[in-house]
Amino acid sequence: MSFHTPSSVHVSQVNLNVSSIESALPFYTDLLGFSILEENDRMVHLTVDGQTSFLTLNVPVLPIEKKKTAGLYHFAILLAEKSELAALVIHLAHNNIQLGAADHGVSEAVYFNDPDGNGIEVYVDRNPETWTWSGGNVQMVTDPLDFDGLAKTLKSDQKWRKMPTSTVMGHLHLHVSDLSKAVPFYTEGLGLDIVSRVGESAVFMSSSQYHHHIAINIWNGAGAPQPEAGSVGLKSFTLSYPNQDTLDAATARLEKMGYEVFEEDGLTVTQDPSGNRVGIISN
């Protein structure tokens, strides 16, 4: 998974607002198999390796239900092995979780929602040597997922028990209000490269020639409003840079473009034109 190592700019952590820890936590721990790293009455840090926060669940003082705004479309959990995805699919089916699924050519994925309607993708990548590139663009499709072929990868008596320690945050897909404003923020500012487009409605961006680390779309409508403070959904996400020099360069570019970059709880923070908050760190 070299696309999610310190040498690449990548999403390393996501913070979600949920309406209730009591309903969200069993979903993420008992069902999906995350472990608790740290918790209090209003916040839980979840981990796969027992050392770093992978996903944080926050409960706003007055939670507001999810609406059609800018914000989270889905966050995507990347598994290392196809058999792990097969085991998870069977586990989710046994627990009556409604699934969507797709073969994207570069990856195989399933989709579902948490109790608050926050979108989740869990996927495995195909060998990057099989990806098709043309003029800097990677070919991605949306074909039916071969569940029978997926099931054949299961090892003897393999079952889903917990999120594997090799799991990483694969990518993040966001609703934005205006692509023409958001794209320069992520490319000219944060330094990602455009690698694919879906007509005039979605743009996929990455570093190190990955199929995407961040995607943005206007599928909640052009001009979709920013969510109200305390809304269920994305609170923020963290983008990791290879070193302090690349982080400082991104900060300088953003400030030159007129974006505010500030320190908050020891983290460098900015936000895109649609109000999606980004923490930027160096590895």
N, C-alpha and C positions, 0 to 999 in steps of 0.2 A: 504493500500500500504506500508506495513512494510519493503518491500525490497528496498524502496527508501527513507528511513528515516536515521537520523544520525547514527543509529546502524549498518548500512550496508555500505560497500564501493560501490559507485554507480556513474554513470555519471550524473552530475547535470546541465551541460550547454555545448552548442556547439557553436563554432564560424565558420561561413561560409564566404568564399569569393564569391561574386557575381559580375556579369559584370556591373550591373546598379541598383542603388537604385530605380530608376523610374520604372523599370519593376518588381523588386523583391518585393518591399514594398506592392503594391496592392495585390499581391498573398498571402502574409503572413498576412496582416491585413484585407483587404476587403473580401478575399475568406476564409482563414482559421480562421480568427478571433482573431489573437494575437493583443495585445495593445502595443503602443509605450511607452517605459519607458524613453528613452533618445535618442537623435539623433543629428547628425551634417551632413555636406555635404558628408562624406565618410563612416559613420557608424551609424547603428541603433540597439539599444538594444530593444528586444521584450520581453514581459512579459505576464504571465497569471494571476498573483496575484497583479500586480500593485506595487510590491516592489522589486522583484528580477529579474535578467536577465535570461531568459530561452534560448534564441537564439539570437545571434548577427550576423548581416549582415554587411560585410565589402566590400568596393570597393577598390581593389588595384590600385596603380597609373597607371599601364599599365596592365589591366586584360588580362589573357591568357585563352583561351577556354579550357574546360574540355577535358582531354585525358585519354587514358588507362594507368594509373599509379597507384602507391600506393595512398591511401587516402580514401575518403568517398565512401562506398557502400550505406549505408543509415543511417540516424538517425531515432530513433523510438519514437513516441509520445504515451504515455500511458494514455488512458482515464479510468475513474473510473467506468463508467456504460456502459453496452452493448447498451442501448437505445441511448446514445450519439454517439456511432459509427454508429448506424443505421441512425440517423439524418444527420451525416456528409456524409455518403455514398450517400444519396438522394440529399443532397446539391451539392456534387461534380458532380454527374451525371447530375443534372440540369444545371451545368456550363460547361458541356462537357469536364470534366477532365478524361483522360484515366486512368483506374484503373486496377491493378492486385489485386488478393485476394487469401487468403489461410486460412484454418483451420489447425493450428499447434498442435492441441491437448491440449497444455498448454495455447494457446491463439488463438484469431481470429483477422485477420489483413487484411488491405488493403494497397496497395502500389501505389505510383505515384511520379512524378518528379516536381520540381519547374521549373521556366522558363529557368534556366541555366542547367537543367539536374541533379541537386542534388537530390539524392534519399531520399524519405520520406516514412516511415511506420507509420501508425496510428493503434493502436490495443487495445484490452481489454484482460485481463488475465482471464482464468478460475480459479475457486477456487483451490488454491494450494493443497488442500486435495485430489483433483482428479488427480493430476499429478502422473505419474508412474516413480519411481526411481529404479535403479538396479545397485549395485556396485558403487554408487556415480555418476551415469549417469542418466540424465532425458530423458525420451522418448519424442521426438518431431517428428511430421509427417508433410507432406505437402499434405493436402486433400482439395477438393473444399470447399469454404465457403458457408454456407447455408444462402443465402440472404433472402429467405422467412422467415426463423426462426428469422433472425436478425430483419427484418422489424416488426415482431410481438411484439418486445419488445418496440416499440415506444409508448410513452404516448399520450394521447389525445392532438391533435394540436401541438405536439412537433416538433420544427424546429431548424435547426442549426443557431445560431445567433453569437456566439463567442466561443472562446476556454474556456472551463470551468476552474474555478479557482483551481479545484482539479487535473488538468492535471500535469503530471510530465514527465521528460525525461526518458523514459523506458529503452532504451539501445542504443548502438552504434555498427554498423557493418562496419568493415574496410577492404579495400584491403591492403595486405602486399606483400612484395617481396619474403619472405622466411619464411615459418611456423616454421622451426626448429630454427630460430633465434628469431622470434617474440614471440613464446610461452613462453620461459624462461623470457623474459622481463615482460610479463603480469602476469605470475604466480610466479616465484621465486623473481622477482623484485617488482611488484606492489601488489602482494599478492592475486591474484584471483585464484579460483579453476577451473579446467577443468570439465565441466559438460556434454559435448556432443561433438561428432565429426561427420563430413560428409566425410567419406573415408579419403583420404590424402589431402583434399583440403580446409577444414574449421574446425575451432575449436571454441567452445562456452565456455565462462568462466563467473564466477559470484562469488559473496559472499553471505553468508546467505542462500545457497541452492535456489537461484533464477534460472530460466531457462536460462537466460544470461543477464549480464550487458554489456559485450563486446564480440563481435564475430570478428574473423579475417578469411580472406580467400585469396586464390591465384587465384581467378577467372578472374583477369585481366592478368594472366600469371605468371608463376614462374619467378622471376627476374624482375618483373615489376619495372620500374624506379621510383624514387621519382619525384613528380611534380615540375615543375619550380616555382621559387618564383613568386608570384602573380597569380598563376593558380586558376581558379574557382574551388571551392570544399571546402574541409575541411581546415580551417586555424589552428584550435586547438580545444581541448575539455577539460573539467574540470572534474576531478575525485575527489569525496569528501570522506574523511576518518572520522571515528567516533570521533577522538580526535587528539591532537597534538602528543601524544605518538605513535599512529599507523602511523601517517604521517611521523614522524621522523624515525621510523623503516623502512618504505618503502624507504625513502630517503637513509638511510644507506645501505640497501640491493642493491639498484641501483648503488650507488657509488662503492661498493665492487665489483660489476659485471663489472665495467668500464664505466658506463654510466655517462655522464655529467648531473649534476643537478645544476640549477642556478636560480637566482632571476631576474624577469622581471616585471616591473610595480607592484611591491609588491606581485607577485605571484611566487610560486616555480614551475619551468618548467623543463621538460626533453623531450626527444623524443625517439620513438621506433626505432628499426633498419631500418625501412623503411621510417623514416623521419616524421611519424605522431607525432605532438606535443601534449604533455599532460601537463596541469596545474594541480597540486595536492594541495588540500586545506584540512583543518580540519574544522569540523562542530563546 
